Amino acid sequence: MNNFININEVLEAAILVEENGETFYRSFGNSADEGEVKKVFFFLADEGEHIKYISGSV
């Protein structure tokens, strides 16, 4: 049995975490009533921009 994971598996997992995080934060931002709370959630969602670096798009 091979107990090692390869770099592609690590990168795929990181991308999935980033995509799920962005979806989560945008969903909460859209449902928030207060302006400041919305801003925080949308800020956190936009922090997912570094997914471009993980996926090699930059």
LUMPASE-495299 format. One line per 4 residues: number of its first residue (from 1); for each residue y, z, x of N, C-alpha, C. Coordinates in steps of 0.05 Angstrom, whole numbers. Atoms other than C-alpha are relative to their C-alpha. Example, Ala and Ser with C-alpha at 12.3 -4.5 7.8 and 13.67 -1.06 7.14 Angstrom:
BEGIN
1) -24,0,18,-90,156,246,24,0,18 ~ -24,-1,-16,-21,143,273,22,14,-15
END
This chain:
BEGIN
1) -24,0,17,0,0,0,25,0,18 ~ -25,2,-15,69,-19,26,21,18,-12 ~ -20,-19,10,119,37,20,29,-8,7 ~ -26,9,-8,177,-4,45,12,-18,-21
5) -14,19,17,229,-41,5,17,-18,18 ~ -16,18,-16,266,-101,30,29,0,-8 ~ -29,0,4,340,-113,34,8,-13,-27 ~ -6,14,25,339,-160,-26,-4,19,-24
9) 4,-19,22,311,-105,-70,22,20,-1 ~ -22,-19,-1,365,-57,-47,25,-13,-11 ~ -23,14,11,419,-108,-61,-1,-5,-30 ~ 4,4,29,391,-125,-129,5,26,-15
13) -4,-26,13,390,-51,-147,29,7,0 ~ -29,-6,-2,462,-42,-123,16,-16,-19 ~ -14,17,18,486,-101,-163,-4,9,-29 ~ 6,-9,27,451,-76,-226,15,26,-6
17) -15,-25,5,482,-7,-218,30,-6,-5 ~ -28,7,3,551,-38,-210,5,-13,-28 ~ -3,14,25,542,-83,-271,-2,20,-23 ~ 3,-20,21,518,-25,-314,23,19,-1
21) -23,-18,0,575,19,-291,24,-13,-12 ~ -23,14,12,627,-33,-309,-3,-1,-30 ~ 5,1,29,596,-42,-378,5,27,-13 ~ -3,-27,10,593,33,-388,30,8,-2
25) -28,-8,0,666,45,-369,17,-16,-19 ~ -15,17,20,693,-14,-410,-6,9,-28 ~ 8,-9,26,654,10,-470,15,26,-8 ~ -15,-24,5,685,79,-465,30,-5,-2
29) -29,7,1,754,50,-451,7,-12,-27 ~ -5,13,26,749,8,-514,-1,20,-23 ~ 3,-19,23,729,68,-557,20,24,3 ~ -19,-22,-4,781,116,-528,25,-3,-17
33) -24,0,17,839,135,-573,26,3,17 ~ -24,-6,-16,888,160,-520,5,-21,21 ~ -7,20,-20,926,112,-475,-8,7,28 ~ 7,-8,-27,916,152,-412,-30,0,5
37) 29,0,-3,842,160,-424,-10,-29,2 ~ 7,28,-2,836,85,-436,6,-11,28 ~ -8,9,-27,873,72,-370,-20,9,20 ~ 19,-10,-19,825,116,-332,-27,-16,-1
41) 25,14,3,763,82,-360,2,-29,9 ~ -3,28,-8,790,12,-349,4,-1,31 ~ -3,-1,-29,811,32,-278,-28,2,13 ~ 27,-3,-11,740,55,-265,-17,-26,-3
45) 14,25,4,712,-9,-294,9,-21,20 ~ -11,20,-19,757,-51,-249,-8,7,28 ~ 9,-7,-26,733,-12,-189,-26,-14,7 ~ 24,15,-4,669,-52,-197,4,-27,14
49) -6,25,-13,704,-110,-164,-14,-3,27 ~ 13,2,-26,669,-92,-99,-29,-11,-2 ~ 26,14,4,606,-122,-130,0,-27,14 ~ -2,26,-14,631,-187,-100,-8,3,29
53) 8,-5,-28,621,-157,-31,-30,4,3 ~ 29,-5,-1,551,-134,-47,-15,-25,-4 ~ 14,25,6,531,-201,-75,6,-23,19 ~ -7,21,-20,563,-240,-18,18,-21,-11
57) -18,20,12,613,-276,-63,27,-1,14 ~ -26,-1,-14,671,-258,-17,-3,-9,28
END
